[in-house]
Amino acid sequence: MVADFAFALAAGMFVMAGVFTAISFGGPGFAAGDAGAGLARLFAASLAIASICGMLIGAMLVSGAPDAGAHSTVPVLLGAVVGAFEALLILEARVELLLLPFALFLFVPLPVRRVLRSGLRR
Protein backbone atom coordinates (compact mmCIF):
# COMPACT_ATOMS: atom_id res chain seq x y z
CA MET A 1 0.00 0.00 0.00
CA VAL A 2 2.89 2.36 0.69
CA ALA A 3 4.29 1.63 -2.77
CA ASP A 4 1.00 2.74 -4.33
CA PHE A 5 1.26 6.14 -2.65
CA ALA A 6 4.96 6.41 -3.54
CA PHE A 7 4.16 5.86 -7.21
CA ALA A 8 1.20 8.26 -7.12
CA LEU A 9 3.14 11.04 -5.42
CA ALA A 10 6.13 10.55 -7.72
CA ALA A 11 3.95 10.76 -10.82
CA GLY A 12 2.23 13.85 -9.46
CA MET A 13 5.54 15.55 -8.79
CA PHE A 14 6.81 14.63 -12.25
CA VAL A 15 3.77 16.16 -13.96
CA MET A 16 4.07 19.28 -11.80
CA ALA A 17 7.75 19.56 -12.75
CA GLY A 18 6.84 19.39 -16.42
CA VAL A 19 4.12 21.99 -16.07
CA PHE A 20 6.33 24.43 -14.18
CA THR A 21 9.18 23.96 -16.64
CA ALA A 22 6.89 24.65 -19.60
CA ILE A 23 5.27 27.63 -17.89
CA SER A 24 8.62 29.15 -16.91
CA PHE A 25 9.59 29.40 -20.58
CA GLY A 26 6.18 30.81 -21.51
CA GLY A 27 7.06 34.45 -21.17
CA PRO A 28 6.78 37.32 -18.72
CA GLY A 29 3.10 36.71 -17.90
CA PHE A 30 3.94 33.92 -15.47
CA ALA A 31 6.48 35.53 -13.17
CA ALA A 32 7.77 38.99 -12.43
CA GLY A 33 11.01 39.06 -14.38
CA ASP A 34 13.82 36.57 -14.75
CA ALA A 35 14.00 35.77 -11.05
CA GLY A 36 10.49 34.30 -10.98
CA ALA A 37 11.16 32.13 -14.02
CA GLY A 38 14.44 30.97 -12.52
CA LEU A 39 12.74 30.06 -9.27
CA ALA A 40 10.05 28.15 -11.18
CA ARG A 41 12.77 26.17 -12.97
CA LEU A 42 14.54 25.48 -9.69
CA PHE A 43 11.26 24.30 -8.17
CA ALA A 44 10.64 22.10 -11.22
CA ALA A 45 14.12 20.58 -10.95
CA SER A 46 13.62 19.80 -7.26
CA LEU A 47 10.24 18.22 -8.04
CA ALA A 48 11.83 16.09 -10.78
CA ILE A 49 14.57 14.88 -8.43
CA ALA A 50 12.02 14.07 -5.72
CA SER A 51 9.91 12.27 -8.32
CA ILE A 52 12.81 10.05 -9.36
CA CYS A 53 13.53 9.24 -5.72
CA GLY A 54 9.85 8.42 -5.12
CA MET A 55 9.74 6.12 -8.14
CA LEU A 56 12.87 4.32 -6.92
CA ILE A 57 11.36 3.89 -3.45
CA GLY A 58 8.16 2.52 -4.97
CA ALA A 59 10.12 0.16 -7.21
CA MET A 60 12.10 -1.16 -4.25
CA LEU A 61 8.90 -1.71 -2.26
CA VAL A 62 7.23 -3.78 -4.99
CA SER A 63 10.31 -5.68 -6.14
CA GLY A 64 9.54 -9.35 -5.96
CA ALA A 65 5.80 -8.84 -5.56
CA PRO A 66 3.74 -11.08 -7.85
CA ASP A 67 1.40 -8.23 -8.80
CA ALA A 68 3.92 -5.42 -9.25
CA GLY A 69 2.02 -4.04 -12.23
CA ALA A 70 -1.11 -3.61 -10.13
CA HIS A 71 0.87 -1.48 -7.70
CA SER A 72 2.17 0.87 -10.34
CA THR A 73 -0.16 1.38 -13.30
CA VAL A 74 -3.26 2.92 -11.73
CA PRO A 75 -1.38 4.90 -9.02
CA VAL A 76 0.86 6.46 -11.67
CA LEU A 77 -2.15 7.50 -13.74
CA LEU A 78 -4.00 8.87 -10.71
CA GLY A 79 -0.83 10.64 -9.57
CA ALA A 80 -0.44 12.28 -12.96
CA VAL A 81 -4.01 13.60 -12.78
CA VAL A 82 -3.43 14.81 -9.21
CA GLY A 83 -0.20 16.53 -10.30
CA ALA A 84 -2.03 18.34 -13.09
CA PHE A 85 -4.73 19.52 -10.68
CA GLU A 86 -2.12 20.61 -8.12
CA ALA A 87 -0.22 22.60 -10.74
CA LEU A 88 -3.49 24.23 -11.78
CA LEU A 89 -4.20 25.08 -8.15
CA ILE A 90 -0.79 26.67 -7.70
CA LEU A 91 -1.00 28.63 -10.94
CA GLU A 92 -4.62 29.80 -10.77
CA ALA A 93 -5.80 29.19 -7.17
CA ARG A 94 -9.16 27.70 -8.16
CA VAL A 95 -11.12 27.16 -4.96
CA GLU A 96 -13.58 24.73 -6.54
CA LEU A 97 -10.71 22.32 -7.32
CA LEU A 98 -9.19 22.43 -3.84
CA LEU A 99 -10.48 19.09 -2.55
CA LEU A 100 -10.30 17.18 -5.84
CA PRO A 101 -6.64 16.04 -5.57
CA PHE A 102 -7.22 14.76 -2.05
CA ALA A 103 -10.35 12.92 -3.17
CA LEU A 104 -8.43 11.22 -5.98
CA PHE A 105 -5.85 9.92 -3.50
CA LEU A 106 -8.63 7.83 -1.92
CA PHE A 107 -8.56 5.58 -5.00
CA VAL A 108 -4.80 4.95 -4.89
CA PRO A 109 -4.57 1.98 -2.45
CA LEU A 110 -4.92 -1.44 -4.05
CA PRO A 111 -7.54 -2.73 -1.57
CA VAL A 112 -9.83 0.19 -2.39
CA ARG A 113 -9.47 -0.45 -6.11
CA ARG A 114 -10.23 -4.16 -5.60
CA VAL A 115 -13.41 -3.32 -3.70
CA LEU A 116 -14.47 -0.92 -6.44
CA ARG A 117 -13.80 -3.49 -9.16
CA SER A 118 -15.71 -6.26 -7.37
CA GLY A 119 -18.60 -3.89 -6.65
CA LEU A 120 -18.84 -2.81 -10.29
CA ARG A 121 -19.01 -6.39 -11.59
CA ARG A 122 -22.06 -7.33 -9.56
N, C-alpha and C positions, 0 to 999 in steps of 0.2 A: 504494500500500500504506500509506503514511503517512496518507492521508486516511481510510482504513478505521479505523485506530486512533484518529484524532482524533474521528471520529463516535462510535465506541464509548465512548471515555472521556468525551466530552461527554454522551452519553445516560446513562451511569452516574452522573456527577456530578449531572445534573438529577434523576434518580430519588432519589438520596440526599438532595438538597436538599428535595425534596417530603416524604420520609419524616421528616427531622429537623424540618421545619416543623410537620408534623402532630403528631408526638410532643411537641414543645415546648408545644403547647397542650393536651396530654392530661391535665395535672394534675400534682400533686406527686410522683407515683410515679416519674417519669422522672428528675428532677434534684432536688438538694437546694436548694430555695428558688427565688426569682426569678432569682438570678444564673445558675444552671445552665440555666434555660429561656432566658434572654437570650443566653447563650453558644451554645446550640444554634441559636437563630435567627440569630445572627451567622455561625456556621459554615454554616448553610443558605444564607444570602445570599451568602457568598463562594463556595460551591459553585455556586450559580446563575449568578453572574457568570463564573466560570471555565468553566462549561458553555456559555454564550453565546459566549465567546471561542473555545472549542474548535470549536463548530459553524461559526463564521465562518471559522476556519482550514481546516477540512475543506471548506467550500463553495468557498473560494478555490483549494484544491488540485485539486478536481475540475471547476472551471469550464472549460468547453470540451471536456471528455472526452465521447466518444460514449456511454459506458455509465455516466453519472453516477449513475443510479438503482441500479446494481449496487454502487456504492461507498458507498451510504448506507442502504439499506433493512435489510439483514441486520445490518450493524454496529450500527445504532441499536437494533434489537431485542435483539441480544446484549448490548450495553452496558446496556440497561435491566434485563435479568436480572442482569447482574453488579452493577449498582448496588443492586439489591434485596438480593442476597446480601451485599454489603459492608455495607450498612446493618444487616442482621441480625447480621453478625459484630461490628459496633461496639456494637450494643445488647445482644446476649446472649452474645457471645464463645463461639460454638459451635465447638468444635475440629474436629468432623467435617466442617464446611463450609469449613475454612480453605483448602484447595487448589482448591475448585470454581471460584471466580472466575478464578483463573489458568488453569485448564484450559479455561474457556470462551473466553478470549482467543486460544487456539490456532486457533479457527475464524473469527476475524475477517478475516484477509487473504484477498483475492479469489482468489489462486492456490490456496489450500488449499480454499476452497469449490468451485472448479472441479474439482479432483481428486476431491473427495467426490461431487459430482454426476455426474461421468463414471463413477466406480466404482459408484455405485448403479444406474445404468442398464444395466449389463452383465448 
